[in-house]
C-alpha cells in the first residue's frame, strides 16, 4: 500500500467536512420543507439540532481546512481566481449561515429552506471549482512557485478544528490560525528568498 502524505490527509479531511456540510444543508432544507408543508414542529426542531450540533461545526472545519490547504500549498490565497472565489463563497456562506439563516430557523417563513438550498448549490459549485480549477492566475500571482509547508503543519491543520469542537464548541482557534498563519508564512518566504 502506498504511503499517504500528510497533505492528502488534510485534503481528505477537507473533503469529508465539505461533503458533511453540504449533506447537512440538504437535510436542513428537507426538514424545513417537510415541517412547513406538514405543520410538523418536530421537523423544525430537528433542523435546529442538526444546525447547532453538527452543521455549524462542519461548515467551520470545511472553511478552515480549505483556507489552510491554500496557505500550506503552492496554491496560495490570491494566486488563482478559483481559490479566491472559493474563499469569498466560504466566508459569505459562514456569515449568511451563522447570522442570517440559523437565527431564522424558528420562524415560519419560506426563506429558510430556500437559503439552505442556496447553500447546497454554492457548496456544489465550490466542489466543481476544486475539481476543474478554472480561470487563470490573478494579477497578484508571482511566476515563482511557492513551496509546500512542512508535513507537521498539515497534521496541525487537521487537529485545530477538532480541538475547537472538543474544547470550545466554537471556532476561536481556527479563526486565530487562519488570520495569523499567512503572516508567518510570508515572513518565512521573505527570509528564504533573501538567503
N, CA, C and O of each residue as an XYZ file, in Angstrom:
780
protein
N       0.842     -1.189      0.000
C       0.000      0.000      0.000
C       0.886      1.250      0.000
O       1.870      1.327      0.735
N       0.529      2.198     -0.813
C       1.304      3.434     -0.904
C       1.169      4.243      0.378
O       0.125      4.234      1.030
N       2.230      4.933      0.721
C       2.230      5.777      1.909
C       1.378      7.016      1.649
O       1.521      7.661      0.611
N       0.499      7.347      2.577
C      -0.374      8.509      2.427
C       0.376      9.746      2.919
O       0.941      9.745      4.013
N       0.376     10.789      2.108
C       1.062     12.020      2.517
C       0.192     12.791      3.508
O      -1.028     12.634      3.555
N       0.860     13.622      4.290
C       0.140     14.450      5.268
C      -0.777     15.448      4.556
O      -1.851     15.780      5.059
N      -0.348     15.922      3.382
C      -1.197     16.823      2.596
C      -2.468     16.099      2.164
O      -3.553     16.679      2.208
N      -2.347     14.843      1.748
C      -3.527     14.077      1.346
C      -4.486     13.863      2.513
O      -5.701     13.819      2.319
N      -3.951     13.729      3.716
C      -4.825     13.609      4.893
C      -5.644     14.883      5.093
O      -6.833     14.828      5.409
N      -4.990     16.028      4.905
C      -5.727     17.298      5.037
C      -6.745     17.452      3.910
O      -7.853     17.933      4.146
N      -6.388     17.054      2.694
C      -7.343     17.091      1.580
C      -8.540     16.194      1.904
O      -9.686     16.580      1.676
N      -8.274     14.995      2.437
C      -9.348     14.070      2.813
C     -10.248     14.706      3.878
O     -11.473     14.648      3.769
N      -9.647     15.311      4.903
C     -10.432     15.918      5.973
C     -11.258     17.085      5.444
O     -12.398     17.287      5.862
N     -10.680     17.847      4.526
C     -11.421     18.955      3.906
C     -12.608     18.408      3.097
O     -13.717     18.934      3.189
N     -12.373     17.362      2.316
C     -13.463     16.763      1.529
C     -14.541     16.210      2.454
O     -15.731     16.398      2.199
N     -14.140     15.534      3.513
C     -15.091     14.947      4.466
C     -15.972     16.018      5.111
O     -17.190     15.860      5.186
N     -15.354     17.106      5.575
C     -16.135     18.160      6.225
C     -16.988     18.925      5.209
O     -18.096     19.358      5.529
N     -16.476     19.091      3.993
C     -17.248     19.792      2.956
C     -18.471     18.993      2.538
O     -19.563     19.543      2.395
N     -18.285     17.703      2.345
C     -19.416     16.834      1.981
C     -20.417     16.789      3.124
O     -21.627     16.811      2.897
N     -19.914     16.725      4.355
C     -20.808     16.752      5.517
C     -21.599     18.045      5.594
O     -22.794     18.025      5.891
N     -20.949     19.163      5.331
C     -21.603     20.476      5.347
C     -22.696     20.519      4.294
O     -23.812     20.958      4.576
N     -22.390     20.071      3.088
C     -23.369     20.097      2.005
C     -24.531     19.141      2.292
O     -25.690     19.481      2.052
N     -24.223     17.962      2.798
C     -25.265     16.982      3.104
C     -26.198     17.496      4.195
O     -27.417     17.352      4.094
N     -25.629     18.090      5.228
C     -26.470     18.605      6.307
C     -27.293     19.812      5.864
O     -28.417     19.995      6.331
N     -26.754     20.629      4.977
C     -27.556     21.738      4.438
C     -28.743     21.188      3.662
O     -29.840     21.741      3.735
N     -28.536     20.104      2.921
C     -29.635     19.465      2.191
C     -30.641     18.848      3.164
O     -31.849     18.928      2.942
N     -30.147     18.234      4.237
C     -31.049     17.695      5.272
C     -31.868     18.805      5.923
O     -33.062     18.640      6.174
N     -31.216     19.941      6.194
C     -31.928     21.075      6.781
C     -33.052     21.538      5.864
O     -34.175     21.763      6.316
N     -32.753     21.681      4.580
C     -33.783     22.097      3.618
C     -34.929     21.093      3.606
O     -36.097     21.482      3.596
N     -34.603     19.814      3.606
C     -35.632     18.768      3.587
C     -36.506     18.836      4.831
O     -37.733     18.797      4.736
N     -35.876     18.936      5.995
C     -36.640     19.018      7.242
C     -37.511     20.271      7.295
O     -38.655     20.219      7.745
N     -36.972     21.384      6.839
C     -37.737     22.633      6.881
C     -38.917     22.609      5.909
O     -40.007     23.073      6.242
N     -38.701     22.075      4.721
C     -39.804     21.961      3.749
C     -40.866     21.008      4.280
O     -42.061     21.297      4.214
N     -40.424     19.870      4.807
C     -41.374     18.895      5.360
C     -42.134     19.494      6.541
O     -43.358     19.389      6.619
N     -41.400     20.124      7.460
C     -42.038     20.711      8.639
C     -43.043     21.779      8.271
O     -44.116     21.862      8.869
N     -42.703     22.597      7.291
C     -43.606     23.675      6.871
C     -44.843     23.119      6.156
O     -45.967     23.535      6.437
N     -44.630     22.183      5.238
C     -45.762     21.685      4.451
C     -46.676     20.752      5.241
O     -47.852     20.620      4.904
N     -46.162     20.105      6.282
C     -46.983     19.180      7.077
C     -47.336     19.737      8.458
O     -47.997     19.068      9.252
N     -46.895     20.958      8.737
C     -47.176     21.539     10.052
C     -46.516     20.750     11.176
O     -47.034     20.697     12.292
N     -45.382     20.144     10.883
C     -44.691     19.289     11.851
C     -43.586     20.087     12.550
O     -42.506     20.293     11.997
N     -43.872     20.521     13.750
C     -42.913     21.316     14.536
C     -41.664     20.504     14.889
O     -40.583     21.075     15.031
N     -41.793     19.198     15.030
C     -40.631     18.372     15.392
C     -39.580     18.363     14.274
O     -38.388     18.239     14.558
N     -39.998     18.490     13.023
C     -39.040     18.554     11.916
C     -38.202     19.826     12.012
O     -36.997     19.804     11.761
N     -38.842     20.928     12.375
C     -38.122     22.194     12.538
C     -37.174     22.104     13.734
O     -36.050     22.602     13.674
N     -37.625     21.468     14.823
C     -36.760     21.294     15.991
C     -35.543     20.429     15.645
O     -34.433     20.717     16.091
N     -35.745     19.378     14.858
C     -34.623     18.533     14.453
C     -33.660     19.318     13.561
O     -32.445     19.139     13.653
N     -34.191     20.181     12.705
C     -33.328     21.032     11.876
C     -32.462     21.928     12.763
O     -31.281     22.133     12.483
N     -33.052     22.458     13.829
C     -32.290     23.297     14.750
C     -31.186     22.503     15.444
O     -30.070     22.997     15.605
N     -31.492     21.287     15.849
C     -30.483     20.437     16.495
C     -29.333     20.155     15.529
O     -28.167     20.304     15.895
N     -29.650     19.751     14.308
C     -28.603     19.475     13.316
C     -27.774     20.718     13.026
O     -26.555     20.638     12.881
N     -28.435     21.862     12.943
C     -27.730     23.110     12.662
C     -26.735     23.438     13.770
O     -25.565     23.708     13.497
N     -27.191     23.416     15.007
C     -26.340     23.824     16.136
C     -25.289     22.772     16.493
O     -24.146     23.115     16.797
N     -25.671     21.498     16.457
C     -24.774     20.451     16.932
C     -23.781     19.938     15.897
O     -22.730     19.410     16.258
N     -24.103     20.088     14.616
C     -23.248     19.480     13.609
C     -22.927     20.387     12.427
O     -21.757     20.559     12.086
N     -23.940     20.967     11.797
C     -23.720     21.736     10.571
C     -22.763     22.906     10.782
O     -21.869     23.125      9.965
N     -22.936     23.647     11.848
C     -22.062     24.799     12.094
C     -20.602     24.375     12.243
O     -19.700     25.055     11.756
N     -20.378     23.259     12.912
C     -19.006     22.780     13.125
C     -18.397     22.249     11.836
O     -17.220     22.483     11.561
N     -19.190     21.539     11.048
C     -18.682     21.037      9.769
C     -18.390     22.192      8.813
O     -17.387     22.166      8.100
N     -19.250     23.194      8.795
C     -19.028     24.357      7.941
C     -17.747     25.095      8.303
O     -16.963     25.469      7.431
N     -17.547     25.297      9.587
C     -16.338     25.980     10.044
C     -15.094     25.156      9.736
O     -14.093     25.694      9.263
N     -15.153     23.849     10.002
C     -13.999     22.977      9.738
C     -13.702     22.915      8.248
O     -12.536     22.899      7.852
N     -14.736     22.879      7.417
C     -14.547     22.848      5.968
C     -13.864     24.129      5.488
O     -12.903     24.077      4.720
N     -14.362     25.264      5.941
C     -13.764     26.547      5.541
C     -12.325     26.645      6.041
O     -11.434     27.062      5.302
N     -12.102     26.263      7.285
C     -10.752     26.337      7.852
C      -9.778     25.459      7.072
O      -8.694     25.910      6.703
N     -10.158     24.208      6.822
C      -9.238     23.309      6.110
C      -9.014     23.787      4.677
O      -7.924     23.609      4.132
N     -10.024     24.389      4.065
C      -9.841     24.958      2.733
C      -8.841     26.107      2.751
O      -7.965     26.190      1.889
N      -8.974     26.991      3.736
C      -8.016     28.089      3.861
C      -6.608     27.567      4.131
O      -5.632     28.086      3.589
N      -6.510     26.545      4.966
C      -5.187     26.015      5.284
C      -4.571     25.281      4.098
O      -3.356     25.325      3.906
N      -5.390     24.613      3.307
C      -4.848     23.993      2.094
C      -4.279     25.063      1.164
O      -3.238     24.860      0.540
N      -4.955     26.184      1.076
C      -4.444     27.289      0.265
C      -3.139     27.825      0.857
O      -2.183     28.094      0.130
N      -3.110     27.976      2.169
C      -1.957     28.583      2.827
C      -0.741     27.663      2.847
O       0.392     28.137      2.770
N      -0.962     26.368      2.947
C       0.148     25.429      3.113
C       0.709     24.900      1.797
O       1.785     24.302      1.780
N       0.004     25.110      0.713
C       0.418     24.573     -0.585
C       0.811     25.707     -1.529
O       0.623     26.880     -1.204
N       1.347     25.366     -2.678
C       1.692     26.404     -3.652
C       0.479     27.168     -4.213
O       0.660     28.173     -4.900
N      -0.749     26.712     -3.935
C      -1.920     27.419     -4.459
C      -2.008     28.835     -3.906
O      -2.332     29.762     -4.649
N      -1.727     29.022     -2.621
C      -1.805     30.347     -2.006
C      -3.235     30.870     -1.934
O      -4.162     30.240     -2.443
N      -3.403     32.007     -1.311
C      -4.729     32.619     -1.166
C      -5.137     33.435     -2.395
O      -6.299     33.412     -2.799
N      -4.196     34.144     -2.979
C      -4.530     35.122     -4.013
C      -3.892     34.844     -5.369
O      -3.869     35.728     -6.226
N      -3.382     33.654     -5.580
C      -2.673     33.348     -6.821
C      -3.600     32.902     -7.948
O      -3.299     33.123     -9.121
N      -4.720     32.279     -7.601
C      -5.622     31.720     -8.613
C      -7.044     32.193     -8.350
O      -7.497     32.253     -7.207
N      -7.740     32.529     -9.439
C      -9.120     33.015     -9.300
C     -10.030     31.970     -8.679
O     -10.910     32.323     -7.895
N      -9.849     30.695     -9.002
C     -10.748     29.670     -8.446
C     -10.577     29.544     -6.934
O     -11.557     29.297     -6.230
N      -9.357     29.707     -6.416
C      -9.123     29.643     -4.968
C      -9.741     30.855     -4.293
O     -10.402     30.731     -3.262
N      -9.525     32.018     -4.873
C     -10.080     33.250     -4.322
C     -11.610     33.223     -4.335
O     -12.248     33.682     -3.387
N     -12.195     32.690     -5.402
C     -13.657     32.567     -5.494
C     -14.187     31.649     -4.400
O     -15.179     31.967     -3.743
N     -13.524     30.507     -4.204
C     -13.939     29.596     -3.132
C     -13.862     30.262     -1.766
O     -14.737     30.060     -0.924
N     -12.818     31.055     -1.542
C     -12.655     31.729     -0.256
C     -13.779     32.731     -0.014
O     -14.341     32.791      1.080
N     -14.102     33.512     -1.034
C     -15.179     34.502     -0.900
C     -16.524     33.799     -0.641
O     -17.304     34.235      0.205
N     -16.782     32.724     -1.369
C     -18.031     31.983     -1.175
C     -18.080     31.393      0.234
O     -19.112     31.467      0.901
N     -16.978     30.812      0.688
C     -16.950     30.198      2.021
C     -17.227     31.209      3.124
O     -18.033     30.957      4.019
N     -16.557     32.350      3.056
C     -16.764     33.382      4.074
C     -18.211     33.888      4.019
O     -18.836     34.109      5.057
N     -18.735     34.066      2.811
C     -20.131     34.507      2.664
C     -21.087     33.483      3.246
O     -22.033     33.843      3.947
N     -20.849     32.213      2.964
C     -21.723     31.166      3.489
C     -21.691     31.109      5.008
O     -22.732     30.963      5.649
N     -20.497     31.224      5.587
C     -20.403     31.193      7.043
C     -21.159     32.373      7.651
O     -21.876     32.218      8.639
N     -20.995     33.543      7.058
C     -21.687     34.726      7.565
C     -23.202     34.568      7.422
O     -23.941     34.756      8.388
N     -23.655     34.228      6.235
C     -25.097     34.088      5.987
C     -25.685     32.984      6.868
O     -26.756     33.153      7.452
N     -24.982     31.861      6.959
C     -25.479     30.757      7.770
C     -25.575     31.102      9.245
O     -26.590     30.836      9.889
N     -24.509     31.699      9.781
C     -24.464     31.980     11.217
C     -25.339     33.151     11.638
O     -25.971     33.110     12.693
N     -25.378     34.204     10.807
C     -26.040     35.423     11.255
C     -27.414     35.676     10.628
O     -28.201     36.464     11.154
N     -27.702     35.012      9.511
C     -28.996     35.241      8.865
C     -29.899     34.008      8.891
O     -31.064     34.105      9.275
N     -29.370     32.851      8.486
C     -30.224     31.666      8.385
C     -30.450     30.971      9.725
O     -31.589     30.672     10.084
N     -29.387     30.718     10.456
C     -29.509     29.974     11.707
C     -30.480     30.625     12.697
O     -31.312     29.923     13.272
N     -30.403     31.943     12.914
C     -31.361     32.559     13.837
C     -32.808     32.509     13.330
O     -33.739     32.655     14.122
N     -33.006     32.306     12.032
C     -34.352     32.284     11.454
C     -34.989     30.894     11.450
O     -36.135     30.753     11.022
N     -34.279     29.869     11.914
C     -34.816     28.507     11.859
C     -36.116     28.366     12.649
O     -36.916     27.476     12.363
N     -36.333     29.213     13.616
C     -37.521     29.111     14.454
C     -38.731     29.843     13.874
O     -39.846     29.677     14.369
N     -38.527     30.639     12.846
C     -39.627     31.418     12.290
C     -40.332     30.670     11.172
O     -39.725     29.837     10.499
N     -41.565     30.952     10.980
C     -42.387     30.276      9.968
C     -42.335     31.011      8.635
O     -43.350     31.517      8.157
N     -41.164     31.067      8.048
C     -41.033     31.736      6.755
C     -40.409     30.790      5.747
O     -39.670     29.879      6.120
N     -40.698     31.000      4.488
C     -40.165     30.149      3.425
C     -38.706     30.396      3.092
O     -38.073     29.491      2.547
N     -38.127     31.548      3.377
C     -36.720     31.730      3.008
C     -35.776     30.722      3.661
O     -34.679     30.496      3.149
N     -36.171     30.114      4.773
C     -35.287     29.150      5.445
C     -34.889     28.012      4.518
O     -33.692     27.811      4.311
N     -35.832     27.247      3.941
C     -35.395     26.163      3.058
C     -34.725     26.673      1.786
O     -33.823     26.022      1.259
N     -35.152     27.813      1.297
C     -34.523     28.386      0.106
C     -33.070     28.718      0.419
O     -32.184     28.444     -0.391
N     -32.819     29.298      1.575
C     -31.452     29.608      1.990
C     -30.603     28.355      2.102
O     -29.448     28.345      1.677
N     -31.169     27.294      2.672
C     -30.429     26.035      2.786
C     -30.124     25.461      1.406
O     -29.031     24.941      1.181
N     -31.075     25.550      0.484
C     -30.839     25.049     -0.876
C     -29.797     25.896     -1.616
O     -29.017     25.367     -2.409
N     -29.783     27.194     -1.360
C     -28.740     28.047     -1.946
C     -27.362     27.669     -1.392
O     -26.369     27.700     -2.119
N     -27.305     27.315     -0.108
C     -26.049     26.858      0.493
C     -25.558     25.588     -0.205
O     -24.379     25.463     -0.535
N     -26.481     24.650     -0.423
C     -26.126     23.397     -1.110
C     -25.590     23.708     -2.499
O     -24.576     23.145     -2.912
N     -26.254     24.591     -3.220
C     -25.809     24.954     -4.568
C     -24.420     25.590     -4.552
O     -23.580     25.276     -5.395
N     -24.184     26.475     -3.600
C     -22.866     27.125     -3.502
C     -21.782     26.108     -3.171
O     -20.676     26.183     -3.707
N     -22.090     25.159     -2.291
C     -21.118     24.114     -1.950
C     -20.840     23.214     -3.148
O     -19.697     22.818     -3.377
N     -21.873     22.893     -3.910
C     -21.678     22.077     -5.115
C     -20.808     22.827     -6.125
O     -19.950     22.224     -6.769
N     -21.022     24.127     -6.266
C     -20.206     24.935     -7.171
C     -18.746     24.953     -6.704
O     -17.829     24.877     -7.521
N     -18.539     25.054     -5.407
C     -17.178     25.024     -4.874
C     -16.505     23.681     -5.155
O     -15.313     23.636     -5.456
N     -17.257     22.598     -5.058
C     -16.693     21.282     -5.377
C     -16.261     21.244     -6.841
O     -15.199     20.716     -7.169
N     -17.088     21.804     -7.711
C     -16.737     21.867     -9.133
C     -15.456     22.689     -9.323
O     -14.571     22.296    -10.083
N     -15.362     23.825     -8.634
C     -14.157     24.652     -8.737
C     -12.910     23.872     -8.319
O     -11.860     23.986     -8.952
N     -13.029     23.082     -7.254
C     -11.889     22.309     -6.769
C     -11.429     21.274     -7.781
O     -10.235     20.996     -7.893
N     -12.360     20.710     -8.507
C     -12.014     19.670     -9.482
C     -11.508     20.290    -10.779
O     -10.472     19.874    -11.297
N     -12.213     21.266    -11.302
C     -11.877     21.853    -12.601
C     -10.752     22.885    -12.549
O      -9.993     23.030    -13.507
N     -10.648     23.600    -11.430
C      -9.649     24.662    -11.292
C      -9.645     25.602    -12.512
O      -8.623     25.764    -13.179
N     -10.802     26.213    -12.790
C     -10.902     27.058    -13.988
C     -10.200     28.407    -13.794
O      -9.746     28.749    -12.702
N     -10.133     29.133    -14.862
C      -9.658     30.509    -14.884
C      -8.144     30.591    -14.694
O      -7.487     29.649    -14.252
N      -7.645     31.723    -15.037
C      -6.202     31.953    -14.991
C      -5.746     32.419    -13.614
O      -6.532     32.528    -12.673
N      -4.466     32.685    -13.535
C      -3.921     33.237    -12.302
C      -4.382     34.685    -12.145
O      -4.708     35.360    -13.122
N      -4.401     35.135    -10.920
C      -4.782     36.517    -10.630
C      -3.617     37.451    -10.966
O      -2.490     36.988    -11.144
N      -3.867     38.733    -11.054
C      -2.773     39.683    -11.307
C      -1.769     39.741    -10.151
O      -0.661     40.246    -10.330
N      -2.133     39.238     -8.981
C      -1.262     39.289     -7.804
C      -0.348     38.076     -7.714
O       0.471     37.973     -6.801
N      -0.490     37.170     -8.652
C       0.303     35.947     -8.639
C       1.722     36.230     -9.118
O       1.946     37.038    -10.019
N       2.661     35.550     -8.500
C       4.050     35.658     -8.947
C       4.369     34.461     -9.831
O       3.689     33.437     -9.773
N       5.388     34.595    -10.634
C       5.810     33.492    -11.503
C       6.451     32.371    -10.687
O       6.410     31.206    -11.082
N       7.039     32.728     -9.555
C       7.734     31.768     -8.711
C       6.723     30.857     -8.012
O       5.744     31.325     -7.430
N       6.977     29.555     -8.079
C       6.099     28.595     -7.401
C       6.406     28.607     -5.905
O       7.563     28.516     -5.495
N       5.359     28.721     -5.106
C       5.541     28.724     -3.657
C       5.849     27.312     -3.171
O       5.325     26.341     -3.716
N       6.689     27.193     -2.156
C       6.974     25.858     -1.615
C       5.821     25.372     -0.737
O       5.055     26.173     -0.201
N       5.709     24.064     -0.599
C       4.743     23.489      0.330
C       5.287     23.591      1.745
O       6.499     23.615      1.959
N       4.387     23.649      2.693
C       4.770     23.738      4.101
C       5.227     22.372      4.607
O       4.958     21.355      3.968
N       5.914     22.340      5.746
C       6.319     21.064      6.340
C       5.100     20.200      6.678
O       4.018     20.716      6.958
N       5.295     18.884      6.646
C       4.201     17.943      6.861
C       3.472     18.093      8.180
O       2.262     17.877      8.247
N       4.188     18.458      9.226
C       3.541     18.559     10.531
C       2.463     19.644     10.547
O       1.506     19.555     11.316
N       2.612     20.660      9.708
C       1.598     21.725      9.663
C       0.281     21.215      9.070
O      -0.790     21.686      9.452
N       0.352     20.265      8.150
C      -0.871     19.669      7.603
C      -1.615     18.903      8.696
O      -2.841     18.967      8.784
N      -0.869     18.184      9.521
C      -1.494     17.454     10.639
C      -2.065     18.425     11.670
O      -3.136     18.187     12.227
N      -1.349     19.517     11.921
C      -1.850     20.535     12.849
C      -3.148     21.149     12.324
O      -4.053     21.458     13.099
N      -3.232     21.324     10.995
C      -4.442     21.894     10.398
C      -5.646     20.961     10.552
O      -6.786     21.424     10.552
N      -5.408     19.676     10.681
C      -6.492     18.726     10.968
C      -6.871     18.821     12.443
O      -8.050     18.761     12.794
N      -5.869     18.970     13.299
C      -6.108     18.987     14.746
C      -6.852     20.234     15.215
O      -7.649     20.157     16.150
N      -6.608     21.370     14.587
C      -7.193     22.642     15.062
C      -8.725     22.604     15.119
O      -9.278     22.936     16.168
N      -9.455     22.214     14.041
C     -10.916     22.197     14.168
C     -11.423     21.139     15.147
O     -12.479     21.308     15.756
N     -10.678     20.064     15.294
C     -11.056     19.034     16.275
C     -10.935     19.600     17.688
O     -11.816     19.403     18.525
N      -9.840     20.302     17.941
C      -9.649     20.941     19.259
C     -10.738     21.982     19.501
O     -11.299     22.055     20.594
N     -11.035     22.785     18.484
C     -12.117     23.777     18.620
C     -13.425     23.110     19.019
O     -14.124     23.591     19.910
N     -13.755     22.006     18.364
C     -15.025     21.331     18.639
C     -15.042     20.738     20.048
O     -16.023     20.886     20.778
N     -13.962     20.074     20.421
C     -13.915     19.392     21.719
C     -13.845     20.384     22.877
O     -14.552     20.225     23.871
N     -13.008     21.396     22.756
C     -12.781     22.303     23.883
C     -13.712     23.509     23.923
O     -14.127     23.944     24.998
N     -14.039     24.047     22.754
C     -14.737     25.329     22.743
C     -16.160     25.282     22.186
O     -16.956     26.179     22.466
N     -16.489     24.268     21.414
C     -17.778     24.207     20.704
C     -17.971     25.452     19.835
O     -19.092     25.814     19.480
N     -16.863     26.089     19.506
C     -16.827     27.290     18.660
C     -15.455     27.318     17.990
O     -14.563     26.566     18.383
N     -15.276     28.172     16.985
C     -14.010     28.138     16.228
C     -12.950     29.186     16.581
O     -12.341     29.731     15.660
N     -12.693     29.502     17.851
C     -11.725     30.572     18.102
C     -10.307     30.225     17.628
O      -9.612     31.086     17.090
N      -9.884     29.001     17.818
C      -8.542     28.606     17.407
C      -8.418     28.603     15.882
O      -7.409     29.051     15.338
N      -9.444     28.099     15.199
C      -9.437     28.092     13.730
C      -9.323     29.510     13.187
O      -8.524     29.775     12.289
N     -10.111     30.407     13.726
C     -10.097     31.796     13.269
C      -8.731     32.441     13.522
O      -8.201     33.142     12.660
N      -8.176     32.203     14.690
C      -6.873     32.758     15.033
C      -5.783     32.245     14.084
O      -4.963     33.025     13.601
N      -5.775     30.942     13.820
C      -4.759     30.359     12.934
C      -4.911     30.899     11.512
O      -3.915     31.261     10.885
N      -6.140     30.959     10.994
C      -6.349     31.452      9.626
C      -5.911     32.903      9.479
O      -5.402     33.295      8.429
N      -6.103     33.688     10.509
C      -5.723     35.101     10.429
C      -4.223     35.331     10.622
O      -3.651     36.230     10.006
N      -3.586     34.527     11.470
C      -2.183     34.765     11.811
C      -1.207     33.996     10.923
O      -0.143     34.524     10.603
N      -1.530     32.775     10.517
C      -0.571     31.948      9.779
C      -0.036     32.621      8.505
O       1.164     32.521      8.249
N      -0.853     33.292      7.701
C      -0.303     33.915      6.485
C       0.845     34.889      6.761
O       1.749     35.011      5.934
N       0.833     35.576      7.889
C       1.921     36.489      8.219
C       3.217     35.719      8.496
O       4.297     36.133      8.076
N       3.091     34.586      9.212
C       4.263     33.755      9.472
C       4.818     33.170      8.174
O       6.032     33.136      7.970
N       3.929     32.715      7.309
C       4.387     32.132      6.047
C       5.050     33.193      5.173
O       6.099     32.943      4.579
N       4.453     34.355      5.097
C       5.023     35.438      4.295
C       6.416     35.796      4.798
O       7.338     35.999      4.007
N       6.559     35.871      6.090
C       7.859     36.183      6.700
C       8.881     35.090      6.376
O      10.025     35.390      6.034
N       8.471     33.832      6.484
C       9.378     32.716      6.185
C       9.780     32.723      4.711
O      10.936     32.451      4.387
N       8.839     33.033      3.816
C       9.155     33.088      2.390
C      10.118     34.234      2.072
O      11.008     34.076      1.236
N       9.950     35.379      2.725
C      10.864     36.502      2.512
C      12.275     36.154      2.996
O      13.264     36.492      2.346
N      12.356     35.469      4.150
C      13.665     35.057      4.660
C      14.334     34.061      3.737
O      15.540     34.138      3.503
N      13.540     33.105      3.200
C      14.101     32.102      2.289
C      14.571     32.745      0.997
O      15.596     32.344      0.445
N      13.833     33.740      0.502
C      14.220     34.423     -0.732
C      15.490     35.248     -0.542
O      16.307     35.369     -1.455
N      15.646     35.813      0.655
C      16.816     36.632      0.948
C      18.079     35.781      1.146
O      19.195     36.256      0.935
N      17.894     34.532      1.547
C      19.047     33.641      1.827
C      19.695     33.094      0.590
O      20.664     32.340      0.682
